Amino acid sequence: MTFNWIAGREIDERLHRLCIELEYEFRPKIIKFLIANFDMECCSDFSCFHFDVDLTSKRVTLSDDTPLQYLKKIKPIFDRKMEMAFANY
């Protein structure tokens, strides 16, 4: 899986550390979510999934770079679940 970081400004050392912390927090949650919704029927390593992490609006969304059949299946559910996960930052 790929995380696209959207910061609205240049990512300095402090912001870079935050990105690393967020990725370590989000990655296991996202993998559990994907396993629960796909039963490994898609790319087995989830490398076809791309996520936009907007640090300004504090949202994690599925990127349009994710294949359309996967976007259609989980986008509404994913958006609701991950909105809650970003509330702590």
PDB file of N, CA, C and O in Angstrom:
ATOM      1  N   MET A   1       0.835  -1.166   0.000  1.00  0.00           N
ATOM      2  CA  MET A   1       0.000   0.000   0.000  1.00  0.00           C
ATOM      3  C   MET A   1       0.884   1.234   0.000  1.00  0.00           C
ATOM      4  O   MET A   1       2.014   1.223   0.490  1.00  0.00           O
ATOM      5  N   THR A   2       0.334   2.291  -0.564  1.00  0.00           N
ATOM      6  CA  THR A   2       1.091   3.532  -0.690  1.00  0.00           C
ATOM      7  C   THR A   2       0.334   4.665  -0.015  1.00  0.00           C
ATOM      8  O   THR A   2      -0.878   4.806  -0.177  1.00  0.00           O
ATOM      9  N   PHE A   3       1.069   5.471   0.745  1.00  0.00           N
ATOM     10  CA  PHE A   3       0.495   6.650   1.377  1.00  0.00           C
ATOM     11  C   PHE A   3       0.990   7.880   0.632  1.00  0.00           C
ATOM     12  O   PHE A   3       2.193   8.068   0.453  1.00  0.00           O
ATOM     13  N   ASN A   4       0.056   8.712   0.203  1.00  0.00           N
ATOM     14  CA  ASN A   4       0.375   9.995  -0.433  1.00  0.00           C
ATOM     15  C   ASN A   4       0.130  11.074   0.613  1.00  0.00           C
ATOM     16  O   ASN A   4      -1.003  11.272   1.052  1.00  0.00           O
ATOM     17  N   TRP A   5       1.180  11.763   1.008  1.00  0.00           N
ATOM     18  CA  TRP A   5       1.074  12.765   2.073  1.00  0.00           C
ATOM     19  C   TRP A   5       0.760  14.123   1.477  1.00  0.00           C
ATOM     20  O   TRP A   5       1.470  14.601   0.593  1.00  0.00           O
ATOM     21  N   ILE A   6      -0.297  14.737   1.957  1.00  0.00           N
ATOM     22  CA  ILE A   6      -0.720  16.058   1.491  1.00  0.00           C
ATOM     23  C   ILE A   6      -0.601  16.997   2.689  1.00  0.00           C
ATOM     24  O   ILE A   6      -1.350  16.880   3.659  1.00  0.00           O
ATOM     25  N   ALA A   7       0.341  17.921   2.609  1.00  0.00           N
ATOM     26  CA  ALA A   7       0.627  18.760   3.766  1.00  0.00           C
ATOM     27  C   ALA A   7       0.261  20.223   3.561  1.00  0.00           C
ATOM     28  O   ALA A   7       0.053  20.945   4.536  1.00  0.00           O
ATOM     29  N   GLY A   8       0.179  20.668   2.329  1.00  0.00           N
ATOM     30  CA  GLY A   8      -0.109  22.075   2.090  1.00  0.00           C
ATOM     31  C   GLY A   8       1.101  22.962   2.303  1.00  0.00           C
ATOM     32  O   GLY A   8       1.028  24.177   2.115  1.00  0.00           O
ATOM     33  N   ARG A   9       2.197  22.367   2.689  1.00  0.00           N
ATOM     34  CA  ARG A   9       3.456  23.100   2.873  1.00  0.00           C
ATOM     35  C   ARG A   9       4.594  22.081   2.790  1.00  0.00           C
ATOM     36  O   ARG A   9       4.357  20.875   2.708  1.00  0.00           O
ATOM     37  N   GLU A  10       5.810  22.575   2.810  1.00  0.00           N
ATOM     38  CA  GLU A  10       6.962  21.679   2.757  1.00  0.00           C
ATOM     39  C   GLU A  10       7.015  20.845   4.035  1.00  0.00           C
ATOM     40  O   GLU A  10       6.763  21.346   5.131  1.00  0.00           O
ATOM     41  N   ILE A  11       7.344  19.585   3.877  1.00  0.00           N
ATOM     42  CA  ILE A  11       7.409  18.682   5.030  1.00  0.00           C
ATOM     43  C   ILE A  11       8.783  18.813   5.683  1.00  0.00           C
ATOM     44  O   ILE A  11       9.789  18.365   5.135  1.00  0.00           O
ATOM     45  N   ASP A  12       8.808  19.433   6.862  1.00  0.00           N
ATOM     46  CA  ASP A  12      10.046  19.594   7.615  1.00  0.00           C
ATOM     47  C   ASP A  12      10.261  18.362   8.501  1.00  0.00           C
ATOM     48  O   ASP A  12       9.480  17.412   8.446  1.00  0.00           O
ATOM     49  N   GLU A  13      11.308  18.379   9.308  1.00  0.00           N
ATOM     50  CA  GLU A  13      11.660  17.222  10.138  1.00  0.00           C
ATOM     51  C   GLU A  13      10.538  16.862  11.115  1.00  0.00           C
ATOM     52  O   GLU A  13      10.219  15.684  11.279  1.00  0.00           O
ATOM     53  N   ARG A  14       9.948  17.847  11.752  1.00  0.00           N
ATOM     54  CA  ARG A  14       8.872  17.589  12.719  1.00  0.00           C
ATOM     55  C   ARG A  14       7.656  16.971  12.036  1.00  0.00           C
ATOM     56  O   ARG A  14       7.060  16.026  12.552  1.00  0.00           O
ATOM     57  N   LEU A  15       7.296  17.505  10.883  1.00  0.00           N
ATOM     58  CA  LEU A  15       6.159  16.979  10.139  1.00  0.00           C
ATOM     59  C   LEU A  15       6.462  15.591   9.586  1.00  0.00           C
ATOM     60  O   LEU A  15       5.580  14.735   9.523  1.00  0.00           O
ATOM     61  N   HIS A  16       7.701  15.375   9.190  1.00  0.00           N
ATOM     62  CA  HIS A  16       8.115  14.059   8.704  1.00  0.00           C
ATOM     63  C   HIS A  16       7.959  13.004   9.801  1.00  0.00           C
ATOM     64  O   HIS A  16       7.492  11.897   9.530  1.00  0.00           O
ATOM     65  N   ARG A  17       8.340  13.333  11.023  1.00  0.00           N
ATOM     66  CA  ARG A  17       8.175  12.407  12.149  1.00  0.00           C
ATOM     67  C   ARG A  17       6.701  12.095  12.397  1.00  0.00           C
ATOM     68  O   ARG A  17       6.339  10.952  12.674  1.00  0.00           O
ATOM     69  N   LEU A  18       5.854  13.123  12.295  1.00  0.00           N
ATOM     70  CA  LEU A  18       4.418  12.916  12.456  1.00  0.00           C
ATOM     71  C   LEU A  18       3.900  11.955  11.378  1.00  0.00           C
ATOM     72  O   LEU A  18       3.092  11.074  11.671  1.00  0.00           O
ATOM     73  N   CYS A  19       4.354  12.120  10.156  1.00  0.00           N
ATOM     74  CA  CYS A  19       3.936  11.232   9.062  1.00  0.00           C
ATOM     75  C   CYS A  19       4.316   9.786   9.368  1.00  0.00           C
ATOM     76  O   CYS A  19       3.526   8.871   9.139  1.00  0.00           O
ATOM     77  N   ILE A  20       5.512   9.586   9.879  1.00  0.00           N
ATOM     78  CA  ILE A  20       5.960   8.232  10.234  1.00  0.00           C
ATOM     79  C   ILE A  20       5.084   7.658  11.342  1.00  0.00           C
ATOM     80  O   ILE A  20       4.662   6.504  11.266  1.00  0.00           O
ATOM     81  N   GLU A  21       4.811   8.454  12.365  1.00  0.00           N
ATOM     82  CA  GLU A  21       3.955   7.994  13.466  1.00  0.00           C
ATOM     83  C   GLU A  21       2.554   7.645  12.969  1.00  0.00           C
ATOM     84  O   GLU A  21       1.985   6.623  13.353  1.00  0.00           O
ATOM     85  N   LEU A  22       2.012   8.494  12.120  1.00  0.00           N
ATOM     86  CA  LEU A  22       0.682   8.231  11.586  1.00  0.00           C
ATOM     87  C   LEU A  22       0.661   6.973  10.732  1.00  0.00           C
ATOM     88  O   LEU A  22      -0.274   6.176  10.815  1.00  0.00           O
ATOM     89  N   GLU A  23       1.683   6.797   9.918  1.00  0.00           N
ATOM     90  CA  GLU A  23       1.720   5.598   9.077  1.00  0.00           C
ATOM     91  C   GLU A  23       1.791   4.341   9.931  1.00  0.00           C
ATOM     92  O   GLU A  23       1.105   3.363   9.633  1.00  0.00           O
ATOM     93  N   TYR A  24       2.597   4.339  10.982  1.00  0.00           N
ATOM     94  CA  TYR A  24       2.667   3.181  11.874  1.00  0.00           C
ATOM     95  C   TYR A  24       1.341   2.928  12.576  1.00  0.00           C
ATOM     96  O   TYR A  24       0.993   1.781  12.855  1.00  0.00           O
ATOM     97  N   GLU A  25       0.602   3.988  12.860  1.00  0.00           N
ATOM     98  CA  GLU A  25      -0.707   3.826  13.498  1.00  0.00           C
ATOM     99  C   GLU A  25      -1.763   3.354  12.503  1.00  0.00           C
ATOM    100  O   GLU A  25      -2.559   2.468  12.812  1.00  0.00           O
ATOM    101  N   PHE A  26      -1.771   3.949  11.304  1.00  0.00           N
ATOM    102  CA  PHE A  26      -2.815   3.651  10.331  1.00  0.00           C
ATOM    103  C   PHE A  26      -2.634   2.327   9.611  1.00  0.00           C
ATOM    104  O   PHE A  26      -3.616   1.638   9.331  1.00  0.00           O
ATOM    105  N   ARG A  27      -1.397   1.960   9.307  1.00  0.00           N
ATOM    106  CA  ARG A  27      -1.151   0.766   8.491  1.00  0.00           C
ATOM    107  C   ARG A  27      -1.824  -0.489   9.062  1.00  0.00           C
ATOM    108  O   ARG A  27      -2.523  -1.172   8.313  1.00  0.00           O
ATOM    109  N   PRO A  28      -1.654  -0.829  10.345  1.00  0.00           N
ATOM    110  CA  PRO A  28      -2.321  -2.041  10.857  1.00  0.00           C
ATOM    111  C   PRO A  28      -3.843  -1.953  10.795  1.00  0.00           C
ATOM    112  O   PRO A  28      -4.509  -2.945  10.496  1.00  0.00           O
ATOM    113  N   LYS A  29      -4.395  -0.776  11.073  1.00  0.00           N
ATOM    114  CA  LYS A  29      -5.848  -0.600  11.016  1.00  0.00           C
ATOM    115  C   LYS A  29      -6.360  -0.780   9.593  1.00  0.00           C
ATOM    116  O   LYS A  29      -7.388  -1.419   9.368  1.00  0.00           O
ATOM    117  N   ILE A  30      -5.638  -0.217   8.645  1.00  0.00           N
ATOM    118  CA  ILE A  30      -6.049  -0.321   7.244  1.00  0.00           C
ATOM    119  C   ILE A  30      -5.933  -1.764   6.766  1.00  0.00           C
ATOM    120  O   ILE A  30      -6.821  -2.257   6.071  1.00  0.00           O
ATOM    121  N   ILE A  31      -4.857  -2.441   7.127  1.00  0.00           N
ATOM    122  CA  ILE A  31      -4.691  -3.839   6.708  1.00  0.00           C
ATOM    123  C   ILE A  31      -5.814  -4.699   7.273  1.00  0.00           C
ATOM    124  O   ILE A  31      -6.371  -5.528   6.553  1.00  0.00           O
ATOM    125  N   LYS A  32      -6.157  -4.522   8.544  1.00  0.00           N
ATOM    126  CA  LYS A  32      -7.272  -5.276   9.135  1.00  0.00           C
ATOM    127  C   LYS A  32      -8.568  -4.991   8.386  1.00  0.00           C
ATOM    128  O   LYS A  32      -9.347  -5.902   8.106  1.00  0.00           O
ATOM    129  N   PHE A  33      -8.789  -3.721   8.066  1.00  0.00           N
ATOM    130  CA  PHE A  33      -9.984  -3.336   7.322  1.00  0.00           C
ATOM    131  C   PHE A  33     -10.007  -4.020   5.954  1.00  0.00           C
ATOM    132  O   PHE A  33     -11.040  -4.556   5.552  1.00  0.00           O
ATOM    133  N   LEU A  34      -8.895  -4.007   5.244  1.00  0.00           N
ATOM    134  CA  LEU A  34      -8.835  -4.611   3.912  1.00  0.00           C
ATOM    135  C   LEU A  34      -9.040  -6.118   3.969  1.00  0.00           C
ATOM    136  O   LEU A  34      -9.760  -6.679   3.143  1.00  0.00           O
ATOM    137  N   ILE A  35      -8.420  -6.769   4.928  1.00  0.00           N
ATOM    138  CA  ILE A  35      -8.587  -8.224   5.074  1.00  0.00           C
ATOM    139  C   ILE A  35     -10.056  -8.550   5.351  1.00  0.00           C
ATOM    140  O   ILE A  35     -10.599  -9.500   4.787  1.00  0.00           O
ATOM    141  N   ALA A  36     -10.688  -7.775   6.206  1.00  0.00           N
ATOM    142  CA  ALA A  36     -12.092  -8.012   6.551  1.00  0.00           C
ATOM    143  C   ALA A  36     -13.023  -7.815   5.357  1.00  0.00           C
ATOM    144  O   ALA A  36     -14.081  -8.439   5.282  1.00  0.00           O
ATOM    145  N   ASN A  37     -12.631  -6.952   4.428  1.00  0.00           N
ATOM    146  CA  ASN A  37     -13.511  -6.635   3.309  1.00  0.00           C
ATOM    147  C   ASN A  37     -13.163  -7.329   2.000  1.00  0.00           C
ATOM    148  O   ASN A  37     -13.954  -7.294   1.058  1.00  0.00           O
ATOM    149  N   PHE A  38     -11.996  -7.957   1.923  1.00  0.00           N
ATOM    150  CA  PHE A  38     -11.597  -8.557   0.651  1.00  0.00           C
ATOM    151  C   PHE A  38     -11.217 -10.023   0.727  1.00  0.00           C
ATOM    152  O   PHE A  38     -11.140 -10.672  -0.316  1.00  0.00           O
ATOM    153  N   ASP A  39     -10.981 -10.565   1.874  1.00  0.00           N
ATOM    154  CA  ASP A  39     -10.614 -11.978   1.987  1.00  0.00           C
ATOM    155  C   ASP A  39      -9.521 -12.374   0.995  1.00  0.00           C
ATOM    156  O   ASP A  39      -9.541 -13.469   0.434  1.00  0.00           O
ATOM    157  N   MET A  40      -8.584 -11.481   0.794  1.00  0.00           N
ATOM    158  CA  MET A  40      -7.414 -11.707  -0.059  1.00  0.00           C
ATOM    159  C   MET A  40      -7.785 -11.980  -1.513  1.00  0.00           C
ATOM    160  O   MET A  40      -7.006 -12.601  -2.238  1.00  0.00           O
ATOM    161  N   GLU A  41      -8.967 -11.527  -1.957  1.00  0.00           N
ATOM    162  CA  GLU A  41      -9.377 -11.745  -3.333  1.00  0.00           C
ATOM    163  C   GLU A  41      -8.718 -10.748  -4.294  1.00  0.00           C
ATOM    164  O   GLU A  41      -8.776 -10.920  -5.512  1.00  0.00           O
ATOM    165  N   CYS A  42      -8.105  -9.726  -3.747  1.00  0.00           N
ATOM    166  CA  CYS A  42      -7.436  -8.738  -4.594  1.00  0.00           C
ATOM    167  C   CYS A  42      -5.924  -8.966  -4.506  1.00  0.00           C
ATOM    168  O   CYS A  42      -5.476 -10.045  -4.118  1.00  0.00           O
ATOM    169  N   CYS A  43      -5.174  -7.983  -4.853  1.00  0.00           N
ATOM    170  CA  CYS A  43      -3.723  -8.142  -4.793  1.00  0.00           C
ATOM    171  C   CYS A  43      -3.333  -8.555  -3.366  1.00  0.00           C
ATOM    172  O   CYS A  43      -3.640  -7.843  -2.410  1.00  0.00           O
ATOM    173  N   SER A  44      -2.685  -9.658  -3.228  1.00  0.00           N
ATOM    174  CA  SER A  44      -2.469 -10.291  -1.922  1.00  0.00           C
ATOM    175  C   SER A  44      -1.623  -9.459  -0.957  1.00  0.00           C
ATOM    176  O   SER A  44      -1.722  -9.641   0.257  1.00  0.00           O
ATOM    177  N   ASP A  45      -0.806  -8.563  -1.468  1.00  0.00           N
ATOM    178  CA  ASP A  45       0.019  -7.749  -0.576  1.00  0.00           C
ATOM    179  C   ASP A  45      -0.548  -6.334  -0.406  1.00  0.00           C
ATOM    180  O   ASP A  45       0.073  -5.484   0.231  1.00  0.00           O
ATOM    181  N   PHE A  46      -1.724  -6.092  -0.976  1.00  0.00           N
ATOM    182  CA  PHE A  46      -2.418  -4.804  -0.903  1.00  0.00           C
ATOM    183  C   PHE A  46      -1.625  -3.663  -1.539  1.00  0.00           C
ATOM    184  O   PHE A  46      -1.875  -2.496  -1.239  1.00  0.00           O
ATOM    185  N   SER A  47      -0.689  -3.983  -2.398  1.00  0.00           N
ATOM    186  CA  SER A  47       0.107  -2.941  -3.056  1.00  0.00           C
ATOM    187  C   SER A  47      -0.705  -2.116  -4.054  1.00  0.00           C
ATOM    188  O   SER A  47      -0.266  -1.041  -4.463  1.00  0.00           O
ATOM    189  N   CYS A  48      -1.863  -2.597  -4.444  1.00  0.00           N
ATOM    190  CA  CYS A  48      -2.691  -1.851  -5.398  1.00  0.00           C
ATOM    191  C   CYS A  48      -3.516  -0.763  -4.716  1.00  0.00           C
ATOM    192  O   CYS A  48      -4.186   0.020  -5.390  1.00  0.00           O
ATOM    193  N   PHE A  49      -3.472  -0.707  -3.383  1.00  0.00           N
ATOM    194  CA  PHE A  49      -4.230   0.307  -2.658  1.00  0.00           C
ATOM    195  C   PHE A  49      -3.364   1.532  -2.385  1.00  0.00           C
ATOM    196  O   PHE A  49      -2.219   1.424  -1.945  1.00  0.00           O
ATOM    197  N   HIS A  50      -3.942   2.695  -2.660  1.00  0.00           N
ATOM    198  CA  HIS A  50      -3.265   3.968  -2.456  1.00  0.00           C
ATOM    199  C   HIS A  50      -4.166   4.851  -1.593  1.00  0.00           C
ATOM    200  O   HIS A  50      -5.385   4.885  -1.766  1.00  0.00           O
ATOM    201  N   PHE A  51      -3.537   5.558  -0.665  1.00  0.00           N
ATOM    202  CA  PHE A  51      -4.283   6.377   0.277  1.00  0.00           C
ATOM    203  C   PHE A  51      -3.733   7.791   0.295  1.00  0.00           C
ATOM    204  O   PHE A  51      -2.521   8.001   0.262  1.00  0.00           O
ATOM    205  N   ASP A  52      -4.633   8.752   0.348  1.00  0.00           N
ATOM    206  CA  ASP A  52      -4.253  10.150   0.489  1.00  0.00           C
ATOM    207  C   ASP A  52      -4.419  10.521   1.954  1.00  0.00           C
ATOM    208  O   ASP A  52      -5.496  10.354   2.526  1.00  0.00           O
ATOM    209  N   VAL A  53      -3.351  11.024   2.557  1.00  0.00           N
ATOM    210  CA  VAL A  53      -3.394  11.455   3.948  1.00  0.00           C
ATOM    211  C   VAL A  53      -3.228  12.970   3.936  1.00  0.00           C
ATOM    212  O   VAL A  53      -2.137  13.491   3.706  1.00  0.00           O
ATOM    213  N   ASP A  54      -4.328  13.659   4.186  1.00  0.00           N
ATOM    214  CA  ASP A  54      -4.326  15.122   4.174  1.00  0.00           C
ATOM    215  C   ASP A  54      -4.101  15.607   5.601  1.00  0.00           C
ATOM    216  O   ASP A  54      -4.987  15.500   6.449  1.00  0.00           O
ATOM    217  N   LEU A  55      -2.927  16.135   5.856  1.00  0.00           N
ATOM    218  CA  LEU A  55      -2.563  16.571   7.195  1.00  0.00           C
ATOM    219  C   LEU A  55      -3.270  17.858   7.607  1.00  0.00           C
ATOM    220  O   LEU A  55      -3.391  18.146   8.798  1.00  0.00           O
ATOM    221  N   THR A  56      -3.731  18.624   6.642  1.00  0.00           N
ATOM    222  CA  THR A  56      -4.433  19.867   6.946  1.00  0.00           C
ATOM    223  C   THR A  56      -5.877  19.590   7.368  1.00  0.00           C
ATOM    224  O   THR A  56      -6.347  20.108   8.381  1.00  0.00           O
ATOM    225  N   SER A  57      -6.571  18.772   6.581  1.00  0.00           N
ATOM    226  CA  SER A  57      -7.968  18.474   6.899  1.00  0.00           C
ATOM    227  C   SER A  57      -8.119  17.262   7.822  1.00  0.00           C
ATOM    228  O   SER A  57      -9.223  16.926   8.250  1.00  0.00           O
ATOM    229  N   LYS A  58      -6.986  16.612   8.121  1.00  0.00           N
ATOM    230  CA  LYS A  58      -6.959  15.431   9.002  1.00  0.00           C
ATOM    231  C   LYS A  58      -7.886  14.329   8.495  1.00  0.00           C
ATOM    232  O   LYS A  58      -8.747  13.827   9.217  1.00  0.00           O
ATOM    233  N   ARG A  59      -7.677  13.971   7.224  1.00  0.00           N
ATOM    234  CA  ARG A  59      -8.482  12.922   6.606  1.00  0.00           C
ATOM    235  C   ARG A  59      -7.598  11.934   5.881  1.00  0.00           C
ATOM    236  O   ARG A  59      -6.605  12.300   5.253  1.00  0.00           O
ATOM    237  N   VAL A  60      -7.979  10.680   5.982  1.00  0.00           N
ATOM    238  CA  VAL A  60      -7.352   9.616   5.204  1.00  0.00           C
ATOM    239  C   VAL A  60      -8.423   9.104   4.253  1.00  0.00           C
ATOM    240  O   VAL A  60      -9.493   8.677   4.686  1.00  0.00           O
ATOM    241  N   THR A  61      -8.136   9.147   2.964  1.00  0.00           N
ATOM    242  CA  THR A  61      -9.099   8.690   1.973  1.00  0.00           C
ATOM    243  C   THR A  61      -8.423   7.752   0.989  1.00  0.00           C
ATOM    244  O   THR A  61      -7.200   7.749   0.849  1.00  0.00           O
ATOM    245  N   LEU A  62      -9.228   6.965   0.320  1.00  0.00           N
ATOM    246  CA  LEU A  62      -8.698   6.134  -0.758  1.00  0.00           C
ATOM    247  C   LEU A  62      -8.349   7.037  -1.931  1.00  0.00           C
ATOM    248  O   LEU A  62      -9.143   7.891  -2.326  1.00  0.00           O
ATOM    249  N   SER A  63      -7.193   6.849  -2.470  1.00  0.00           N
ATOM    250  CA  SER A  63      -6.751   7.642  -3.610  1.00  0.00           C
ATOM    251  C   SER A  63      -7.388   7.113  -4.887  1.00  0.00           C
ATOM    252  O   SER A  63      -7.726   5.933  -4.978  1.00  0.00           O
ATOM    253  N   ASP A  64      -7.549   7.985  -5.863  1.00  0.00           N
ATOM    254  CA  ASP A  64      -8.048   7.579  -7.176  1.00  0.00           C
ATOM    255  C   ASP A  64      -7.073   6.657  -7.896  1.00  0.00           C
ATOM    256  O   ASP A  64      -7.420   6.072  -8.921  1.00  0.00           O
ATOM    257  N   ASP A  65      -5.861   6.521  -7.373  1.00  0.00           N
ATOM    258  CA  ASP A  65      -4.886   5.598  -7.956  1.00  0.00           C
ATOM    259  C   ASP A  65      -5.213   4.141  -7.625  1.00  0.00           C
ATOM    260  O   ASP A  65      -4.651   3.227  -8.228  1.00  0.00           O
ATOM    261  N   THR A  66      -6.113   3.924  -6.675  1.00  0.00           N
ATOM    262  CA  THR A  66      -6.567   2.576  -6.337  1.00  0.00           C
ATOM    263  C   THR A  66      -7.497   2.098  -7.457  1.00  0.00           C
ATOM    264  O   THR A  66      -8.318   2.875  -7.942  1.00  0.00           O
ATOM    265  N   PRO A  67      -7.381   0.829  -7.875  1.00  0.00           N
ATOM    266  CA  PRO A  67      -8.249   0.325  -8.944  1.00  0.00           C
ATOM    267  C   PRO A  67      -9.739   0.553  -8.637  1.00  0.00           C
ATOM    268  O   PRO A  67     -10.187   0.391  -7.502  1.00  0.00           O
ATOM    269  N   LEU A  68     -10.476   0.926  -9.662  1.00  0.00           N
ATOM    270  CA  LEU A  68     -11.871   1.331  -9.533  1.00  0.00           C
ATOM    271  C   LEU A  68     -12.752   0.274  -8.856  1.00  0.00           C
ATOM    272  O   LEU A  68     -13.618   0.623  -8.054  1.00  0.00           O
ATOM    273  N   GLN A  69     -12.546  -1.004  -9.166  1.00  0.00           N
ATOM    274  CA  GLN A  69     -13.407  -2.032  -8.567  1.00  0.00           C
ATOM    275  C   GLN A  69     -13.249  -2.085  -7.050  1.00  0.00           C
ATOM    276  O   GLN A  69     -14.197  -2.431  -6.345  1.00  0.00           O
ATOM    277  N   TYR A  70     -12.077  -1.749  -6.543  1.00  0.00           N
ATOM    278  CA  TYR A  70     -11.857  -1.729  -5.090  1.00  0.00           C
ATOM    279  C   TYR A  70     -12.399  -0.444  -4.473  1.00  0.00           C
ATOM    280  O   TYR A  70     -12.957  -0.454  -3.375  1.00  0.00           O
ATOM    281  N   LEU A  71     -12.227   0.655  -5.191  1.00  0.00           N
ATOM    282  CA  LEU A  71     -12.769   1.934  -4.724  1.00  0.00           C
ATOM    283  C   LEU A  71     -14.280   1.837  -4.524  1.00  0.00           C
ATOM    284  O   LEU A  71     -14.805   2.235  -3.484  1.00  0.00           O
ATOM    285  N   LYS A  72     -14.964   1.311  -5.519  1.00  0.00           N
ATOM    286  CA  LYS A  72     -16.422   1.213  -5.459  1.00  0.00           C
ATOM    287  C   LYS A  72     -16.879   0.354  -4.290  1.00  0.00           C
ATOM    288  O   LYS A  72     -17.891   0.650  -3.655  1.00  0.00           O
ATOM    289  N   LYS A  73     -16.143  -0.699  -4.010  1.00  0.00           N
ATOM    290  CA  LYS A  73     -16.575  -1.649  -2.990  1.00  0.00           C
ATOM    291  C   LYS A  73     -16.454  -1.089  -1.566  1.00  0.00           C
ATOM    292  O   LYS A  73     -17.325  -1.339  -0.733  1.00  0.00           O
ATOM    293  N   ILE A  74     -15.380  -0.331  -1.276  1.00  0.00           N
ATOM    294  CA  ILE A  74     -15.137   0.022   0.127  1.00  0.00           C
ATOM    295  C   ILE A  74     -15.075   1.516   0.441  1.00  0.00           C
ATOM    296  O   ILE A  74     -15.006   1.888   1.612  1.00  0.00           O
ATOM    297  N   LYS A  75     -15.097   2.370  -0.561  1.00  0.00           N
ATOM    298  CA  LYS A  75     -14.876   3.801  -0.287  1.00  0.00           C
ATOM    299  C   LYS A  75     -15.806   4.382   0.777  1.00  0.00           C
ATOM    300  O   LYS A  75     -15.302   4.994   1.719  1.00  0.00           O
ATOM    301  N   PRO A  76     -17.122   4.232   0.691  1.00  0.00           N
ATOM    302  CA  PRO A  76     -17.988   4.852   1.719  1.00  0.00           C
ATOM    303  C   PRO A  76     -17.717   4.317   3.132  1.00  0.00           C
ATOM    304  O   PRO A  76     -17.689   5.087   4.092  1.00  0.00           O
ATOM    305  N   ILE A  77     -17.522   3.036   3.254  1.00  0.00           N
ATOM    306  CA  ILE A  77     -17.254   2.433   4.566  1.00  0.00           C
ATOM    307  C   ILE A  77     -15.891   2.880   5.076  1.00  0.00           C
ATOM    308  O   ILE A  77     -15.747   3.230   6.248  1.00  0.00           O
ATOM    309  N   PHE A  78     -14.900   2.870   4.206  1.00  0.00           N
ATOM    310  CA  PHE A  78     -13.539   3.240   4.591  1.00  0.00           C
ATOM    311  C   PHE A  78     -13.490   4.683   5.077  1.00  0.00           C
ATOM    312  O   PHE A  78     -12.870   4.977   6.099  1.00  0.00           O
ATOM    313  N   ASP A  79     -14.140   5.581   4.347  1.00  0.00           N
ATOM    314  CA  ASP A  79     -14.115   6.997   4.715  1.00  0.00           C
ATOM    315  C   ASP A  79     -14.667   7.220   6.117  1.00  0.00           C
ATOM    316  O   ASP A  79     -14.113   8.016   6.876  1.00  0.00           O
ATOM    317  N   ARG A  80     -15.742   6.536   6.472  1.00  0.00           N
ATOM    318  CA  ARG A  80     -16.317   6.679   7.815  1.00  0.00           C
ATOM    319  C   ARG A  80     -15.393   6.118   8.886  1.00  0.00           C
ATOM    320  O   ARG A  80     -15.211   6.744   9.930  1.00  0.00           O
ATOM    321  N   LYS A  81     -14.811   4.958   8.648  1.00  0.00           N
ATOM    322  CA  LYS A  81     -13.938   4.320   9.640  1.00  0.00           C
ATOM    323  C   LYS A  81     -12.676   5.131   9.889  1.00  0.00           C
ATOM    324  O   LYS A  81     -12.283   5.321  11.040  1.00  0.00           O
ATOM    325  N   MET A  82     -12.043   5.605   8.844  1.00  0.00           N
ATOM    326  CA  MET A  82     -10.779   6.305   8.998  1.00  0.00           C
ATOM    327  C   MET A  82     -10.960   7.739   9.476  1.00  0.00           C
ATOM    328  O   MET A  82     -10.017   8.330  10.004  1.00  0.00           O
ATOM    329  N   GLU A  83     -12.119   8.301   9.309  1.00  0.00           N
ATOM    330  CA  GLU A  83     -12.369   9.645   9.825  1.00  0.00           C
ATOM    331  C   GLU A  83     -12.227   9.638  11.346  1.00  0.00           C
ATOM    332  O   GLU A  83     -11.721  10.594  11.933  1.00  0.00           O
ATOM    333  N   MET A  84     -12.669   8.573  11.968  1.00  0.00           N
ATOM    334  CA  MET A  84     -12.573   8.463  13.417  1.00  0.00           C
ATOM    335  C   MET A  84     -11.124   8.229  13.853  1.00  0.00           C
ATOM    336  O   MET A  84     -10.722   8.690  14.922  1.00  0.00           O
ATOM    337  N   ALA A  85     -10.357   7.538  13.060  1.00  0.00           N
ATOM    338  CA  ALA A  85      -8.981   7.202  13.422  1.00  0.00           C
ATOM    339  C   ALA A  85      -8.073   8.416  13.461  1.00  0.00           C
ATOM    340  O   ALA A  85      -7.072   8.404  14.177  1.00  0.00           O
ATOM    341  N   PHE A  86      -8.385   9.445  12.727  1.00  0.00           N
ATOM    342  CA  PHE A  86      -7.529  10.629  12.624  1.00  0.00           C
ATOM    343  C   PHE A  86      -7.894  11.668  13.671  1.00  0.00           C
ATOM    344  O   PHE A  86      -7.220  12.693  13.765  1.00  0.00           O
ATOM    345  N   ALA A  87      -8.919  11.444  14.447  1.00  0.00           N
ATOM    346  CA  ALA A  87      -9.430  12.430  15.389  1.00  0.00           C
ATOM    347  C   ALA A  87      -8.432  12.799  16.475  1.00  0.00           C
ATOM    348  O   ALA A  87      -8.552  13.874  17.062  1.00  0.00           O
ATOM    349  N   ASN A  88      -7.453  11.952  16.764  1.00  0.00           N
ATOM    350  CA  ASN A  88      -6.502  12.191  17.850  1.00  0.00           C
ATOM    351  C   ASN A  88      -5.391  13.168  17.488  1.00  0.00           C
ATOM    352  O   ASN A  88      -4.632  13.564  18.373  1.00  0.00           O
ATOM    353  N   TYR A  89      -5.261  13.575  16.227  1.00  0.00           N
ATOM    354  CA  TYR A  89      -4.154  14.421  15.817  1.00  0.00           C
ATOM    355  C   TYR A  89      -4.604  15.789  15.427  1.00  0.00           C
ATOM    356  O   TYR A  89      -3.783  16.626  15.054  1.00  0.00           O
TER     357      TYR A  89
END
